[in-house]
């Protein structure tokens, strides 16, 4: 059975660019990742 990622490669690439672009606004890389995840609807 093939696993289908929940987000397209375009969305993942955009999320990575967002994280890298906003790292300076957060105390840690994890903070930037959490913030970006919430913005794209990938928080659980």
Secondary structure, 3 states (H helix, E strand, C coil): CCCCCCCCHHHHHHHHHHHHHHHHHCCCHHHHHHHHHHHHCCCC
